[in-house]
Structure formats: C-alpha cells, structure tokens
Amino acid sequence: MDWSMAALLAGAGVLGGAINALAGGATLITFPAMVAAGLPPVIANASSAVAISPGHILAALADRENLPAPDRRFWLLAVATTAGGALGAFVLLAIPPAYFILPVPALIAFATLLFAFAPQVQAWSACRRGAQAQDRAARGVVPIALASVYGGFFGAGLGVILTAVISITDPGNLRAIKSLKNLLATFVTAAAIVIFIAQGSVHWPATLCMLAGALLGGYLGGYLIRVLPAQAVRLFVIVTGAAMTIIYAARYWF
C-alpha cells in the first residue's frame, strides 16, 4: 500500500470519525474509501467495520450516567444483538462475493434514506412510544435482533435503525436512548469483527490507517459539535451517500 492510499484511508477515517461524533453515518464514507483503495467489497466491509468500531463504545462511555442498568432486559438485548451481529457476519462470509456486491448500491441507498429521514422516524417513534402504556419484558427484542443481523452483514444506518426501535419500545429521554443504542451497536460490531478477524477477512494495513484517522476524527468531532451546525453535517452525509449510490449502481448494475 503506497502513501497516497494510506493518506486516503486515514483521511476517510478522520472524516468518518468526526461524522460519527456529529451525526452518525461513518460507514457511508469509510466503506467506499476501502473499495477505492482496491480492497474487494467483502474485505472492505469487514476492514471498515473494525476501523470504526471503537467509536460506539467511546460514545457510550462518554455519557456514563445514562447507561442502562444491567438488569434482565439489558442482558436479553445484549445476547440478541451479539447473536444477530455474529449471524450477519457469518452470512456475509458464507455467501459468494458476487451476492454481496449486487445489493451494495441498494444497501447504501437504504442507509442514506434512513439517515435522511431519521428525524421523521424518531418523531414518529416518539409518538408511538408515548402511546405505550405498559412495560413488557421482551419488548423490541425481535426487531432489534433483526437490525443486528443487518448490522453484522453491512452496518450502514444501524444506529438509526436501533434508535428508532428503542424509541418505540423503551420509554426514556433521548440521551438514555442514544446511550443504549451505542451500547447495543458495540455488541453488534464486537461480535461481527471477532468473526471477521478469526476468518482472516481484515486487511490490517488499511484497517490500521483508517483506525488511526477515526480516533483522531472522533476527538475532533467532539470539538466540532460545539461549532458546526448539525444540519450541515447531515446534508454532507446525505449528499455523499446519494453520490455513492449512483457510483456503485453504475459500477455493479450496469
């Protein structure tokens, strides 16, 4: 890997880490960068997942007072998300690469649309949550597990999906919802990356370059969140996702 590719990956990591801190959506930046560096899509996806994985746990620990209590429900969700992430990773590695390549433009488009309409999804979720009268023991476990399978397979937009499901099923303030989402996303990505690493599906030089950038980006994002309008960052992620959808559709479908 030459210096230009290393710079590309580190820069994508910085940008992805900052975007995750500001608004979420790093995978829409980091996955295309891995592909642009010449990695096959499956390896690019696994390597990107490893590179940006520390962001979830760092975000969860940054708001410790809103972390969920380690009760029966929490451990049920932890098992569901870990199992879902592992299953998604196994599916990714088990299918022929061509079957992963084909849905990539659709997956990026889905994640971009989900990100674009996240405020509406979350507002709708808040209304539904307000209508929930009783607390149920296993509420939301099935949709959260299904979202985790998707997260282990591809991952872009996972945070928005988890936020929406948790908002519907778990009463609480937004900070508590975000803390639980970050913790569950940690379980999903941890399960997936253990499998990716064990199966030799991670390109370590590329991953370490991007990881270094992502850590720096996360730190910078914590500062920029105080000075940059969130809407501008959201617009950048949406435009980038739309552009990547068009580029990859042209590459893989036509």
PEDAFEN-V383314 format. One record per residue. N is the residue number from 1. SS is DSSP state (a for helix, b for strand, c for the rest). PHI is phi in whole degrees, -180 to 180 (none if undefined). D_CENTER is the distance of its C-alpha to the mean C-alpha in Angstrom with 2 decimals. Layout:
N|SS|PHI|D_CENTER ; N|SS|PHI|D_CENTER
This chain:
1|c|none|26.02 ; 2|c|-85|27.86 ; 3|a|-66|27.36 ; 4|a|-65|26.13 ; 5|a|-69|23.20 ; 6|a|-62|22.50 ; 7|a|-66|22.66 ; 8|a|-60|20.33 ; 9|a|-68|17.60 ; 10|a|-64|18.28 ; 11|a|-64|18.33 ; 12|a|-64|15.00 ; 13|a|-65|13.65 ; 14|a|-60|15.59 ; 15|a|-64|14.42 ; 16|a|-64|10.67 ; 17|a|-63|11.33 ; 18|a|-67|13.54 ; 19|a|-65|11.43 ; 20|a|-61|8.69 ; 21|a|-68|11.88 ; 22|a|-85|13.49 ; 23|c|-145|11.36 ; 24|c|89|7.57 ; 25|c|109|6.55 ; 26|c|-61|7.00 ; 27|a|-60|6.23 ; 28|a|-66|9.08 ; 29|a|-99|11.17 ; 30|a|-76|10.67 ; 31|a|-63|10.93 ; 32|a|-60|14.09 ; 33|a|-66|15.45 ; 34|a|-63|15.45 ; 35|a|-66|17.22 ; 36|a|-63|19.53 ; 37|c|-77|20.47 ; 38|c|101|21.89 ; 39|c|-82|19.59 ; 40|c|-59|19.63 ; 41|a|-54|16.50 ; 42|a|-65|15.84 ; 43|a|-65|16.46 ; 44|a|-61|14.41 ; 45|a|-65|11.28 ; 46|a|-65|12.16 ; 47|a|-67|13.15 ; 48|a|-62|10.14 ; 49|a|-60|8.06 ; 50|a|-67|11.05 ; 51|a|-64|11.47 ; 52|a|-100|8.50 ; 53|c|-61|8.46 ; 54|a|-62|11.23 ; 55|a|-60|9.55 ; 56|a|-66|8.48 ; 57|a|-70|12.05 ; 58|a|-63|13.70 ; 59|a|-66|12.50 ; 60|a|-66|13.77 ; 61|a|-71|16.95 ; 62|c|-68|17.60 ; 63|c|-127|18.50 ; 64|a|-60|20.36 ; 65|a|-67|22.84 ; 66|a|-103|20.40 ; 67|c|-67|19.01 ; 68|c|-71|20.11 ; 69|c|-68|23.35 ; 70|c|-77|23.27 ; 71|c|-95|25.10 ; 72|a|-60|25.34 ; 73|a|-64|22.61 ; 74|a|-59|20.09 ; 75|a|-70|21.00 ; 76|a|-65|20.90 ; 77|a|-66|17.28 ; 78|a|-63|16.55 ; 79|a|-65|18.39 ; 80|a|-63|16.82 ; 81|a|-73|13.18 ; 82|a|-65|14.41 ; 83|a|-64|16.50 ; 84|a|-64|13.98 ; 85|a|-62|11.52 ; 86|a|-65|14.76 ; 87|a|-63|16.08 ; 88|a|-60|13.27 ; 89|a|-66|13.69 ; 90|a|-63|17.43 ; 91|a|-62|17.40 ; 92|a|-58|15.66 ; 93|a|-81|18.31 ; 94|a|-85|21.12 ; 95|c|-81|21.27 ; 96|c|-60|23.05 ; 97|a|-52|20.97 ; 98|a|-61|22.50 ; 99|a|-76|20.92 ; 100|a|-82|17.40 ; 101|a|-62|18.56 ; 102|a|-57|20.11 ; 103|a|-83|17.22 ; 104|a|-54|14.94 ; 105|a|-59|16.37 ; 106|a|-68|16.05 ; 107|a|-65|12.39 ; 108|a|-65|11.79 ; 109|a|-62|14.34 ; 110|a|-60|12.90 ; 111|a|-64|9.49 ; 112|a|-65|11.83 ; 113|a|-64|14.24 ; 114|a|-63|11.99 ; 115|a|-65|10.91 ; 116|a|-62|14.65 ; 117|c|-101|15.98 ; 118|a|-55|13.77 ; 119|a|-60|16.93 ; 120|a|-67|19.06 ; 121|a|-61|16.86 ; 122|a|-70|16.79 ; 123|a|-66|20.54 ; 124|a|-62|21.35 ; 125|a|-63|19.52 ; 126|a|-64|21.58 ; 127|a|-64|24.71 ; 128|a|-64|24.06 ; 129|a|-63|23.38 ; 130|a|-64|26.66 ; 131|a|-83|28.43 ; 132|c|-75|27.39 ; 133|c|-93|30.56 ; 134|c|-122|30.14 ; 135|c|-87|27.74 ; 136|c|-115|27.11 ; 137|c|-62|26.43 ; 138|c|-112|23.76 ; 139|c|-61|22.39 ; 140|c|77|19.02 ; 141|a|-64|18.62 ; 142|a|-65|18.79 ; 143|a|-63|16.21 ; 144|a|-68|13.75 ; 145|a|-64|14.68 ; 146|a|-65|14.30 ; 147|a|-62|10.77 ; 148|a|-69|10.16 ; 149|a|-62|12.07 ; 150|a|-59|9.98 ; 151|a|-62|6.82 ; 152|a|-70|9.38 ; 153|a|-80|10.78 ; 154|c|-135|8.35 ; 155|c|102|4.73 ; 156|c|-65|4.83 ; 157|c|87|5.54 ; 158|a|-58|4.64 ; 159|a|-60|5.44 ; 160|a|-67|8.35 ; 161|a|-61|9.49 ; 162|a|-62|9.76 ; 163|a|-60|11.42 ; 164|a|-63|13.74 ; 165|a|-65|14.81 ; 166|a|-65|15.44 ; 167|a|-62|17.31 ; 168|a|-74|19.53 ; 169|a|-97|20.30 ; 170|c|-121|20.42 ; 171|c|-60|22.86 ; 172|c|154|22.14 ; 173|c|-77|21.46 ; 174|a|-63|18.26 ; 175|a|-64|17.86 ; 176|a|-66|18.26 ; 177|a|-63|15.71 ; 178|a|-65|13.09 ; 179|a|-64|14.28 ; 180|a|-64|14.06 ; 181|a|-59|10.52 ; 182|a|-64|9.56 ; 183|a|-68|11.96 ; 184|a|-67|10.90 ; 185|a|-62|7.27 ; 186|a|-63|9.47 ; 187|a|-62|11.65 ; 188|a|-61|9.35 ; 189|a|-69|8.22 ; 190|a|-63|11.83 ; 191|a|-63|13.43 ; 192|a|-68|11.84 ; 193|a|-72|12.65 ; 194|a|-60|16.07 ; 195|a|-69|16.86 ; 196|a|-59|15.78 ; 197|a|-68|17.97 ; 198|a|-62|20.74 ; 199|c|-90|20.99 ; 200|c|68|21.26 ; 201|c|-99|18.39 ; 202|c|-109|17.22 ; 203|c|-90|19.10 ; 204|a|-67|19.76 ; 205|a|-58|21.46 ; 206|a|-66|18.67 ; 207|a|-64|16.01 ; 208|a|-68|18.24 ; 209|a|-62|18.88 ; 210|a|-70|15.30 ; 211|a|-61|14.70 ; 212|a|-60|17.83 ; 213|a|-66|16.75 ; 214|a|-65|13.34 ; 215|a|-65|15.41 ; 216|a|-65|17.91 ; 217|a|-63|15.55 ; 218|a|-62|14.15 ; 219|a|-65|17.84 ; 220|a|-64|18.87 ; 221|a|-61|16.28 ; 222|a|-61|17.86 ; 223|a|-81|21.13 ; 224|a|-65|20.26 ; 225|c|-61|18.88 ; 226|c|-86|22.57 ; 227|c|-122|23.99 ; 228|c|-97|21.79 ; 229|c|-68|21.59 ; 230|a|-60|18.13 ; 231|a|-64|19.21 ; 232|a|-66|19.83 ; 233|a|-68|16.36 ; 234|a|-60|14.97 ; 235|a|-63|17.63 ; 236|a|-62|16.77 ; 237|a|-63|13.17 ; 238|a|-65|14.75 ; 239|a|-63|17.60 ; 240|a|-63|15.63 ; 241|a|-63|13.61 ; 242|a|-64|17.04 ; 243|a|-63|18.71 ; 244|a|-65|16.40 ; 245|a|-60|16.95 ; 246|a|-64|20.66 ; 247|a|-63|20.81 ; 248|a|-76|19.17 ; 249|a|-65|21.15 ; 250|a|-65|24.25 ; 251|a|-76|23.50 ; 252|a|-103|22.73 ; 253|a|-108|24.56 ; 254|c|-126|27.67
